[in-house]
């Protein structure tokens, strides 16, 4: 536990005051109508939305999660989330403009736009609760759990004290300011969080007991954790940490912030953009910052922690008051922060609070938008006034906060939830990618995939079936095949359901095509039928931009991965690789610029 100085308190109080002031300042306009409360009137510029996306994913649990991964599996263990860059760039260059064209209020509203009849209405209502409440609460509880651990390690707070103190201000400004308040505060929170992370990394790496970056790189507890790529001679690590994420995970799993085809709070920000160009610019900026620049401060602190706290026993010895059920490698990040000096400590604490508030406020506003637009207005009160919709949004904001706080008190570590969410959504991602470009996918495809994935995951996690099939040495399969197994079974089930059920009606499919203009071979049947009936559904003479979008995605991956790895090698002092990767990044950037010109939308 550390003692805060007067300067630390001044920094933290100033931050709280600014944040609350923004919420109060925009509250009147945010409460004007539901579009203002949830989408800020769809007038947001790309740079503000892009920063907001980055700030939102800059959550309190992320440095804890990265620290847990690095200490457990080394730097290369981060491929479990680095692989989602492919998903992110596919959203940038293919799906961002499609989402903005749809002009819906939430991505869940898409269901009644793309599908029709009772199955579409059920899917919209169910997903509103499934994602807006259940998944949302689980995600927020992971963030709150991280805040609990930071509060316990650094300030000696009881879990309930952290939950109340961290959550109260967040829920107040979220309920008052709505989406605009969230985005405006995100702009401040991003720079504070990034500054705190970089400042902490620089100071902690140069602690006397750590000895600087050169000492870290040769420390016996660290040397086998440094590689950016997994050990190719270790089959288990290669498959679980590299092959499965890159070959299967990025397209097959629904995960908050990295949804295949876009979705969740990323879609909310694309829908709030001024136009298609701003939606593309926001998502591209987010992916550059999220993957290329942000991970290394956390990785450096995680590596330094292995010098100071080489194992869990050393953490427990240093912090004996931490409950056994909260002890984990993710605590090492908070443990290192206790060594910061006055002033920097206050800045870093404020930055962690900022990260917490940014993520939670976004999740609250996004989840509330589902409850209001896709459940309350559809199921309970279709004639609700705009004033009533805003009121319901504010009430649901508070309720979601309470649920997530209670769950956080029952959890042990963030990696538990990360693994659970990945497996629970396994096999559903391909639908979210294909539903824009293949007419045959219908509402039953999504309903079947959603339930199949959930049921199979529960059976494997909570029953003897999982142990029988995947337990190391005694199972039928190696344990690392669990995720691909869920993906394969779920995919087979939803494909069967697709062909065993009726396709969507001609009217629904033609209406969707006419508005979105998705193009491609997957819609040729619908286009031919419309032409035979003298119905004009093609309203543009633009060529199909998806091939160029996929090429741009690949070049973007080369660019961002090269930047990320070059940064690592510059830090490691491996200048040969660093220079080579920097050149690769520059070439990829030039090629991407040329490819982008072939995609009809550009940032103005």
C-alpha positions in Angstrom: 0.0 0.0 0.0 1.2 3.5 -0.8 0.6 6.9 0.8 -0.7 9.6 -1.4 0.8 13.1 -1.1 -1.1 16.4 -1.4 0.1 16.7 -5.0 -1.3 13.2 -5.8 -4.7 14.2 -4.3 -4.8 17.5 -6.2 -4.2 15.7 -9.5 -6.9 13.1 -8.9 -9.4 15.6 -7.6 -8.8 17.9 -10.6 -9.3 15.0 -13.0 -12.6 14.1 -11.3 -13.8 17.7 -11.4 -13.1 18.1 -15.1 -14.8 14.8 -15.9 -18.0 15.6 -14.0 -18.0 19.1 -15.4 -18.1 17.7 -18.9 -21.0 15.4 -18.0 -23.0 18.3 -16.5 -22.1 20.7 -19.4 -23.5 18.4 -22.1 -26.4 16.9 -20.0 -29.0 19.3 -21.3 -28.3 18.6 -25.0 -27.7 14.9 -24.3 -31.2 14.7 -22.8 -32.9 16.4 -25.8 -33.7 13.1 -27.5 -32.6 9.5 -27.7 -30.5 10.1 -30.9 -28.5 12.8 -29.0 -28.2 10.6 -25.9 -26.9 7.5 -27.7 -25.4 8.8 -31.0 -24.8 12.6 -30.5 -27.0 13.3 -33.5 -24.7 11.4 -35.9 -22.5 14.4 -36.3 -19.2 13.2 -34.8 -15.8 13.7 -36.7 -13.5 10.8 -37.3 -10.6 12.0 -35.1 -12.8 12.4 -32.0 -14.5 9.0 -32.6 -11.1 7.3 -33.2 -9.6 8.7 -30.0 -12.8 7.6 -28.2 -12.4 4.0 -29.5 -8.9 3.9 -28.3 -9.7 5.3 -24.9 -12.6 2.9 -24.5 -10.3 -0.2 -25.0 -7.7 1.4 -22.7 -9.5 -0.2 -19.8 -8.2 -0.7 -16.3 -8.1 -4.5 -16.8 -6.1 -4.3 -20.0 -2.7 -3.7 -18.4 -3.5 -6.3 -15.8 -4.5 -8.8 -18.6 -1.3 -8.0 -20.6 0.8 -8.4 -17.5 -0.8 -11.8 -16.8 -0.2 -12.9 -20.4 3.4 -11.8 -20.4 4.3 -13.4 -17.0 2.5 -16.6 -18.0 3.3 -17.1 -21.7 5.8 -14.4 -22.5 5.4 -11.4 -24.9 4.3 -13.8 -27.7 1.3 -14.8 -25.6 -0.3 -11.5 -26.7 -1.1 -13.0 -30.1 -4.3 -14.1 -28.5 -5.5 -10.5 -29.0 -3.0 -9.2 -31.5 -4.7 -11.5 -34.1 -7.8 -9.4 -33.8 -6.1 -6.7 -35.9 -7.2 -8.6 -39.0 -10.8 -8.3 -37.8 -10.3 -4.6 -37.1 -8.9 -3.7 -40.5 -11.6 -5.8 -42.3 -14.0 -3.5 -40.5 -12.1 -0.4 -41.6 -11.8 -1.2 -45.3 -15.0 -3.2 -45.9 -17.6 -2.8 -43.2 -17.3 0.8 -41.9 -19.0 2.4 -44.9 -21.7 -0.3 -44.9 -22.6 0.4 -41.3 -22.8 4.1 -41.9 -25.0 3.5 -45.0 -27.4 1.5 -43.0 -28.2 4.6 -40.8 -29.6 2.4 -38.0 -29.4 3.5 -34.4 -27.8 0.3 -33.0 -26.1 -2.6 -34.7 -28.9 -4.8 -33.2 -31.5 -2.8 -35.2 -29.7 -4.3 -38.2 -31.5 -7.6 -37.6 -34.9 -6.2 -38.7 -33.2 -4.4 -41.6 -31.4 -7.5 -43.0 -34.0 -10.1 -41.9 -37.8 -10.2 -41.7 -40.7 -11.7 -39.7 -40.9 -13.1 -36.2 -37.4 -14.7 -36.2 -35.8 -11.2 -36.9 -37.9 -9.6 -34.1 -37.0 -12.3 -31.7 -33.3 -12.1 -32.6 -33.3 -8.3 -32.1 -34.9 -8.5 -28.7 -32.9 -11.5 -27.4 -29.6 -10.1 -28.6 -30.4 -6.8 -26.9 -30.5 -8.6 -23.6 -27.9 -11.2 -24.4 -25.3 -8.6 -25.4 -26.5 -5.4 -23.8 -27.0 -6.9 -20.4 -25.3 -10.4 -20.0 -22.1 -9.9 -22.1 -21.9 -6.3 -21.2 -22.1 -6.9 -17.5 -19.5 -9.6 -17.8 -17.1 -7.3 -19.6 -17.7 -4.4 -17.2 -17.1 -6.7 -14.2 -13.7 -7.6 -15.6 -12.8 -3.9 -15.7 -14.2 -3.4 -12.2 -12.2 -6.4 -10.9 -9.0 -4.8 -12.2 -10.0 -1.6 -10.3 -10.6 -3.7 -7.2 -7.1 -5.2 -7.4 -5.5 -1.8 -8.0 -7.3 -0.3 -5.1 -6.4 -3.2 -2.8 -2.7 -3.2 -3.8 -2.0 0.5 -4.0 -4.4 2.0 -1.5 -5.4 -0.8 0.8 -9.1 -0.4 -0.1 -11.6 -3.2 0.5 -13.3 -4.4 -2.7 -16.6 -2.8 -1.9 -14.9 0.6 -1.2 -13.2 0.5 -4.6 -16.5 -0.4 -6.3 -18.4 2.4 -4.8 -15.7 5.1 -5.2 -14.8 4.2 -8.7 -18.3 3.5 -10.0 -20.2 6.4 -8.5 -18.7 9.2 -10.5 -18.6 7.1 -13.6 -22.3 6.3 -13.5 -23.2 9.9 -12.7 -21.5 11.5 -15.6 -22.5 8.6 -17.9 -26.2 9.0 -17.0 -26.0 12.8 -17.4 -23.9 13.3 -20.5 -24.9 10.4 -22.6 -22.8 9.5 -25.7 -21.5 13.0 -26.2 -20.3 13.2 -22.6 -18.6 9.9 -23.1 -16.8 10.9 -26.3 -15.7 14.3 -25.0 -14.3 12.9 -21.8 -12.7 10.1 -23.7 -10.6 12.7 -25.5 -9.1 13.9 -22.2 -9.0 10.4 -20.7 -6.9 9.0 -23.6 -4.1 11.5 -23.2 -4.1 11.1 -19.5 -4.1 7.3 -19.7 -1.4 7.1 -22.3 0.8 9.6 -20.5 0.4 7.7 -17.3 1.3 4.4 -18.9 4.4 5.7 -20.6 5.5 7.6 -17.5 5.1 4.6 -15.3 6.9 2.3 -17.8 9.9 4.7 -18.0 10.2 5.1 -14.3 9.7 1.4 -13.3 12.1 0.0 -15.9 14.8 2.3 -14.5 14.3 1.4 -10.8 17.5 0.4 -9.0 16.3 -3.1 -8.3 15.3 -3.5 -12.0 18.5 -1.9 -13.4 17.2 -0.6 -16.8 16.2 -2.2 -20.0 19.7 -3.8 -20.5 19.4 -5.6 -17.2 15.9 -6.7 -17.9 16.9 -8.3 -21.2 19.5 -10.5 -19.5 17.6 -11.4 -16.3 17.1 -15.1 -15.9 13.4 -14.6 -15.1 12.9 -12.6 -18.3 15.0 -14.0 -21.1 12.6 -16.8 -22.0 9.7 -14.3 -22.1 11.1 -11.8 -24.6 10.3 -13.3 -28.0 7.6 -11.6 -30.0 7.0 -14.8 -31.9 6.3 -18.1 -30.0 8.9 -20.9 -29.9 8.3 -22.8 -33.1 9.7 -25.9 -31.5 7.1 -25.9 -28.8 4.0 -27.3 -30.6 1.6 -26.5 -27.8 2.6 -22.8 -27.6 2.8 -22.5 -31.4 -0.8 -23.8 -31.9 -2.5 -22.1 -29.0 -0.7 -18.7 -29.1 -0.1 -18.2 -32.8 -1.8 -20.6 -35.2 -5.2 -20.7 -33.7 -5.5 -16.9 -33.2 -4.3 -16.1 -36.7 -6.0 -19.0 -38.6 -9.3 -19.3 -36.7 -9.9 -17.0 -33.8 -10.0 -13.6 -35.6 -12.9 -14.4 -37.9 -14.8 -17.0 -35.8 -15.4 -15.3 -32.5 -17.5 -12.4 -31.3 -15.5 -10.5 -28.7 -16.4 -6.9 -27.4 -14.4 -4.3 -29.4 -13.2 -6.8 -32.0 -16.4 -8.1 -33.6 -16.0 -9.6 -37.1 -17.8 -7.3 -39.5 -17.9 -4.6 -36.8 -20.4 -4.4 -34.0 -20.9 -3.3 -30.4 -19.5 0.0 -29.3 -17.3 0.1 -32.4 -20.4 0.1 -34.5 -22.0 2.7 -32.3 -19.2 5.1 -33.1 -19.3 4.3 -36.8 -23.0 5.0 -36.7 -22.4 8.3 -34.9 -19.9 9.5 -37.6 -20.8 12.4 -39.9 -20.5 10.1 -43.0 -18.9 7.0 -44.4 -15.5 8.7 -44.7 -15.4 9.7 -41.1 -16.5 6.1 -40.1 -13.5 4.7 -42.0 -11.1 7.2 -40.6 -12.2 6.6 -37.0 -11.8 2.9 -37.2 -8.4 3.0 -39.0 -7.0 5.5 -36.5 -8.3 3.2 -33.7 -6.5 0.1 -35.0 -3.2 2.0 -35.5 -3.2 3.3 -31.9 -4.6 0.1 -30.4 -2.1 -2.3 -31.8 1.0 -0.4 -33.1 1.6 2.1 -30.3 -0.1 1.2 -27.1 1.0 -2.3 -25.9 4.7 -1.7 -25.2 4.4 0.4 -22.0 2.4 -2.4 -20.4 4.7 -5.1 -21.7 7.8 -3.3 -20.3 6.2 -3.0 -16.9 5.2 -6.7 -17.0 8.8 -7.7 -17.9 10.2 -5.5 -15.1 7.8 -7.1 -12.7 9.4 -10.5 -13.3 12.6 -9.0 -11.9 11.0 -7.6 -8.8 8.2 -10.2 -8.2 9.4 -13.4 -10.0 6.4 -15.5 -8.8 3.1 -15.4 -7.0 4.7 -16.1 -3.6 6.8 -12.9 -3.9 3.7 -10.9 -4.6 1.8 -12.5 -1.7 4.8 -11.8 0.6 4.9 -8.2 -0.4 1.1 -7.7 0.0 -0.1 -10.1 2.7 -3.5 -8.5 3.0 -4.6 -9.5 -0.5 -7.2 -12.3 -0.3 -6.2 -15.6 -1.7 -9.1 -15.6 -4.2 -7.8 -12.4 -5.8 -4.1 -13.5 -6.0 -2.9 -13.8 -9.6 -0.1 -12.7 -12.0 -2.3 -9.8 -13.0 -1.6 -8.2 -9.6 2.0 -7.6 -10.6 1.1 -4.5 -12.6 -0.5 -2.9 -9.6 2.3 -4.1 -7.4 4.9 -2.3 -9.6 2.9 0.9 -9.5 3.3 1.1 -5.7 7.0 2.0 -6.3 6.1 5.2 -8.1 7.1 8.6 -6.6 4.8 11.3 -5.4 3.3 13.3 -8.4 3.9 10.5 -10.9 1.9 8.2 -8.6 -1.0 10.6 -8.6 -0.8 11.0 -12.4 -0.7 7.2 -12.9 -3.6 6.7 -10.5 -5.6 9.3 -12.3 -4.7 7.6 -15.6 -6.0 4.3 -14.3 -9.1 5.9 -13.1 -9.5 7.5 -16.5 -9.0 4.2 -18.2 -11.7 2.6 -16.0 -14.1 5.5 -16.5 -13.7 5.5 -20.3 -14.4 1.8 -20.7 -17.3 1.7 -18.2 -19.0 4.8 -19.5 -18.9 3.5 -23.0 -20.2 0.0 -22.0 -23.0 1.7 -20.0 -24.1 4.0 -22.8 -23.8 1.2 -25.5 -25.6 -1.4 -23.4 -28.4 1.1 -22.5 -28.9 1.9 -26.2 -29.7 -1.8 -26.7 -32.1 -1.8 -23.8 -33.9 1.3 -25.0 -34.0 0.9 -28.8 -34.0 -2.8 -29.2 -36.0 -4.0 -26.2 -38.0 -1.3 -24.4 -39.2 0.5 -27.5 -39.8 -2.7 -29.4 -41.2 -4.9 -26.7 -42.7 -2.7 -23.9 -43.6 0.8 -25.1 -43.4 1.3 -28.9 -45.1 4.8 -28.6 -42.6 6.0 -25.9 -41.7 9.7 -26.1 -38.2 10.9 -26.6 -38.1 12.1 -23.1 -39.2 8.7 -21.8 -36.6 6.9 -23.9 -33.8 9.1 -22.4 -35.1 8.5 -18.9 -35.1 4.7 -19.5 -31.6 5.0 -20.9 -30.4 6.8 -17.7 -32.1 4.3 -15.4 -30.7 1.3 -17.3 -27.2 2.9 -17.1 -27.5 2.8 -13.3 -28.8 -0.8 -13.2 -26.1 -2.1 -15.5 -23.5 -0.5 -13.2 -24.9 -2.2 -10.2 -25.0 -5.7 -11.8 -21.4 -5.4 -13.0 -20.2 -4.3 -9.6 -21.8 -7.2 -7.9 -20.3 -9.7 -10.3 -16.8 -8.1 -10.0 -16.8 -8.9 -6.3 -17.2 -12.6 -7.1 -14.4 -12.9 -9.7 -10.7 -13.8 -9.4 -8.9 -12.6 -12.6 -9.5 -10.9 -15.9 -7.9 -13.8 -18.0 -10.7 -16.1 -16.8 -13.3 -13.8 -18.4 -11.2 -13.3 -21.6 -11.0 -17.0 -22.2 -14.7 -17.5 -21.4 -15.8 -14.7 -23.7 -13.7 -16.1 -26.6 -15.0 -19.6 -26.3 -18.6 -18.5 -25.6 -18.7 -16.6 -28.9 -16.7 -19.2 -30.9 -18.2 -20.0 -34.3 -20.5 -17.0 -34.6 -18.1 -14.6 -36.2 -18.3 -16.0 -39.7 -22.0 -15.1 -39.9 -21.3 -11.5 -39.0 -18.8 -11.3 -41.9 -20.9 -13.1 -44.5 -24.4 -11.7 -43.8 -23.6 -8.5 -45.7 -22.5 -10.4 -48.8 -24.4 -13.7 -48.9 -28.2 -13.5 -49.5 -28.9 -17.0 -48.2 -28.0 -16.3 -44.5 -31.2 -15.7 -42.6 -32.3 -15.0 -39.0 -32.3 -18.7 -38.2 -28.6 -18.9 -39.1 -27.8 -16.4 -36.4 -30.2 -17.8 -33.8 -28.9 -21.3 -34.3 -25.2 -20.2 -34.1 -25.8 -18.1 -31.0 -27.4 -20.9 -29.0 -25.2 -23.7 -30.4 -22.0 -21.8 -29.4 -23.3 -21.0 -25.9 -24.6 -24.5 -25.2 -21.5 -26.2 -26.5 -19.2 -23.9 -24.5 -21.2 -24.5 -21.3 -21.1 -28.2 -21.8 -17.3 -28.2 -22.2 -16.6 -25.8 -19.4 -19.1 -26.9 -16.7 -19.6 -30.7 -17.3 -17.4 -33.7 -17.4 -17.6 -33.7 -21.3 -14.9 -31.0 -21.5 -12.6 -33.1 -19.2 -13.3 -36.2 -21.2 -12.5 -34.6 -24.6 -9.8 -32.1 -23.8 -8.1 -32.8 -20.5 -4.3 -32.9 -21.0 -3.0 -36.5 -21.4 -6.3 -38.2 -20.5 -8.6 -36.5 -23.1 -9.5 -37.7 -26.5 -8.0 -34.5 -28.1 -5.2 -32.2 -27.1 -6.5 -29.4 -24.9 -5.7 -26.7 -27.4 -8.2 -28.1 -29.9 -11.2 -27.0 -27.7 -11.6 -23.7 -29.4 -11.4 -25.0 -33.0 -13.8 -27.8 -32.0 -16.4 -25.3 -30.8 -16.0 -23.3 -34.0 -16.3 -26.3 -36.3 -19.4 -27.8 -34.6 -21.1 -24.4 -34.3 -20.4 -23.6 -38.0 -21.7 -27.0 -39.2 -24.9 -26.5 -37.1 -25.7 -23.0 -38.4 -24.9 -23.9 -42.0 -27.3 -26.9 -41.7 -29.9 -24.6 -40.2 -29.5 -22.1 -43.0 -30.2 -24.6 -45.7 -33.0 -26.3 -43.7 -35.0 -23.1 -43.2 -36.6 -20.8 -45.7 -34.6 -17.8 -47.0 -35.6 -14.3 -46.3 -38.4 -12.9 -48.6 -37.6 -11.2 -51.9 -38.9 -7.9 -50.5 -36.5 -8.0 -47.5 -33.5 -9.0 -49.6 -34.2 -6.5 -52.4 -34.8 -3.7 -49.8 -31.5 -4.4 -48.1 -29.6 -4.5 -51.4 -31.1 -1.3 -52.6 -30.1 0.6 -49.5 -26.6 -0.9 -48.8 -25.4 -1.8 -52.4 -23.2 -4.6 -51.0 -22.4 -6.1 -54.5 -20.5 -9.3 -55.1 -21.3 -12.8 -56.3 -23.2 -13.6 -53.1 -26.1 -11.3 -54.3 -26.2 -12.2 -58.0 -29.3 -14.4 -57.5 -31.2 -11.5 -55.9 -30.1 -9.0 -58.5 -31.1 -11.4 -61.4 -34.6 -11.9 -59.9 -35.1 -8.2 -59.4 -34.1 -7.5 -63.0 -36.5 -10.2 -64.2 -39.3 -8.4 -62.4 -38.1 -5.0 -63.7 -37.3 -3.8 -60.2 -34.3 -1.5 -60.0 -32.2 -2.3 -56.9 -28.7 -1.3 -58.2 -28.5 2.4 -57.7 -24.8 3.0 -58.3 -22.3 2.2 -61.1 -19.4 1.8 -58.7 -17.3 -1.4 -59.0 -17.3 -3.9 -56.2 -14.8 -2.5 -53.6 -14.4 -5.6 -51.5 -11.3 -7.0 -53.3 -9.5 -3.7 -53.0 -10.7 -3.6 -49.3 -9.2 -7.0 -48.6 -5.9 -6.0 -50.2 -5.9 -2.8 -48.1 -6.6 -5.0 -45.0 -3.6 -7.1 -45.8 -1.3 -4.1 -46.4 -2.7 -2.5 -43.2 -1.8 -5.6 -41.2 1.7 -5.5 -42.6 2.0 -1.8 -41.8 0.7 -2.0 -38.2 2.4 -5.3 -37.3 5.6 -4.0 -38.6 5.3 -0.8 -36.6 4.5 -2.8 -33.5 7.3 -5.3 -33.8 9.8 -2.6 -35.0 9.0 -0.7 -31.7 9.8 -3.8 -29.8 13.1 -4.4 -31.5 14.1 -0.8 -31.1 13.4 -1.2 -27.4 15.3 -4.5 -27.3 18.3 -2.9 -29.0 18.0 -5.4 -31.9 18.6 -2.7 -34.6 18.9 -5.0 -37.6 15.3 -6.3 -37.2 14.2 -2.8 -36.1 15.5 -1.1 -39.2 14.3 -3.8 -41.5 10.8 -3.7 -40.1 10.7 0.1 -40.1 11.4 -0.1 -43.9 8.7 -2.7 -44.4 6.3 -0.5 -42.6 7.1 2.5 -44.8 6.7 0.4 -48.0 3.4 -1.0 -46.8 2.2 2.4 -45.9 2.9 3.7 -49.4 1.3 0.7 -51.1 -1.7 1.1 -48.8 -2.1 4.7 -49.8 -2.3 3.7 -53.4 -4.7 0.9 -52.7 -6.9 3.2 -50.7 -7.5 5.4 -53.8 -9.2 2.4 -55.4 -11.7 2.3 -52.6 -14.2 5.0 -53.5 -14.2 6.6 -50.1 -11.3 8.7 -48.8 -10.8 10.8 -45.8 -11.2 14.5 -46.7 
